[in-house]
């Protein structure tokens, strides 16, 4: 399902941003 893949990719991008923010 495309919307599921999009949500997964979005959550991964948010996780990466959250990891990089404190640096």
C-alpha positions in Angstrom: 0.0 0.0 0.0 1.6 3.3 -1.1 0.2 5.4 1.8 1.7 2.9 4.3 5.1 3.2 2.6 4.8 7.0 2.6 3.9 7.0 6.3 6.9 4.8 7.1 9.2 7.0 5.1 7.8 10.1 6.8 8.3 8.6 10.3 11.8 7.6 9.5 12.6 11.1 8.3 11.1 12.5 11.5 13.2 10.1 13.5 16.4 11.2 11.7 15.5 14.8 12.3 14.9 14.2 16.0 18.3 12.4 16.3 20.1 15.3 14.5 18.4 18.1 16.3 20.4 17.8 19.6 23.7 17.7 17.8 
